[in-house]
Amino acid sequence: MKPIVSPIFQSFLILLTQNQINGWTSNKIWNELNLSEEAKQQINQQQLYRLLRKLVQQGYLIKNIHLDNPRLSTFVETKSMATFRKQFEI
């Protein structure tokens, strides 16, 4: 995966240095990004969803879809996430 020049991507990389994403909803990930209020106004959650979808497609995350409410779906890291971290020297 090529680095994305975006505050959300940079914040996501910082999040990965401090945490392991296991059983997190997209809303929890959004809240854990620690974006400033100014950044939250410039960035919408849709950009995070695109990033998460790309990570799922490339095999770094698995999305477990909650059958009753898809908004409660969770993400879990795969073993490939170690490669992702190494790629960006996290």
C-alpha positions as CSV (number, residue, x, y, z in Angstrom):
1,M,0.0,0.0,0.0
2,K,1.3,3.4,-0.9
3,P,1.3,6.1,1.8
4,I,-1.7,8.5,1.4
5,V,-1.0,12.2,1.9
6,S,-3.8,12.9,4.2
7,P,-4.2,13.8,7.8
8,I,-6.5,10.8,8.4
9,F,-3.8,8.4,7.1
10,Q,-1.1,10.0,9.3
11,S,-3.4,9.9,12.3
12,F,-4.2,6.2,11.5
13,L,-0.5,5.4,11.4
14,I,-0.1,7.0,14.9
15,L,-3.1,5.0,16.1
16,L,-1.4,1.8,14.9
17,T,1.7,2.5,16.9
18,Q,-0.3,2.7,20.1
19,N,-3.0,0.1,19.6
20,Q,-4.0,-3.1,18.0
21,I,-7.3,-3.0,16.2
22,N,-9.3,-6.0,17.5
23,G,-13.0,-5.9,17.7
24,W,-13.2,-2.2,17.1
25,T,-16.1,-0.5,15.2
26,S,-15.4,2.2,12.7
27,N,-16.8,4.7,15.2
28,K,-14.3,3.6,17.9
29,I,-11.5,4.0,15.4
30,W,-12.7,7.5,14.5
31,N,-12.8,8.5,18.1
32,E,-9.3,7.0,18.8
33,L,-7.7,9.0,16.0
34,N,-7.4,12.0,18.2
35,L,-8.1,14.5,15.4
36,S,-8.3,18.1,16.3
37,E,-11.7,19.8,15.9
38,E,-10.3,21.6,12.9
39,A,-9.2,18.4,11.3
40,K,-12.5,16.8,12.0
41,Q,-14.2,19.6,10.1
42,Q,-11.9,19.2,7.2
43,I,-12.0,15.4,7.2
44,N,-15.2,13.5,7.1
45,Q,-15.8,10.0,8.4
46,Q,-16.3,8.8,4.8
47,Q,-12.5,9.1,4.2
48,L,-12.0,6.8,7.2
49,Y,-14.5,4.3,5.7
50,R,-12.6,4.3,2.4
51,L,-9.3,3.7,4.2
52,L,-10.8,0.8,6.2
53,R,-12.4,-0.7,3.1
54,K,-9.0,-0.5,1.3
55,L,-7.3,-2.2,4.3
56,V,-9.9,-5.0,4.2
57,Q,-9.5,-5.4,0.4
58,Q,-5.7,-5.7,0.8
59,G,-6.0,-8.2,3.6
60,Y,-4.7,-6.1,6.5
61,L,-8.1,-6.1,8.3
62,I,-11.0,-8.4,8.5
63,K,-14.5,-6.9,8.8
64,N,-16.9,-8.9,10.9
65,I,-20.4,-7.8,9.8
66,H,-22.9,-7.7,12.6
67,L,-26.0,-9.4,11.3
68,D,-28.6,-7.3,13.1
69,N,-27.0,-4.0,12.7
70,P,-24.2,-3.5,10.0
71,R,-23.2,-0.2,11.8
72,L,-21.9,-2.3,14.7
73,S,-19.6,-4.3,12.4
74,T,-16.1,-4.8,13.9
75,F,-12.6,-4.9,12.5
76,V,-9.8,-7.3,13.4
77,E,-6.2,-7.2,12.3
78,T,-4.8,-10.0,10.2
79,K,-1.2,-11.3,10.5
80,S,-0.5,-9.1,7.4
81,M,-0.9,-6.0,9.6
82,A,2.6,-6.7,10.9
83,T,3.9,-6.2,7.3
84,F,1.9,-3.0,7.0
85,R,3.4,-1.7,10.2
86,K,6.9,-2.6,9.0
87,Q,6.3,-1.0,5.6
88,F,5.6,2.3,7.3
89,E,8.2,1.7,10.1
90,I,5.6,1.7,12.8
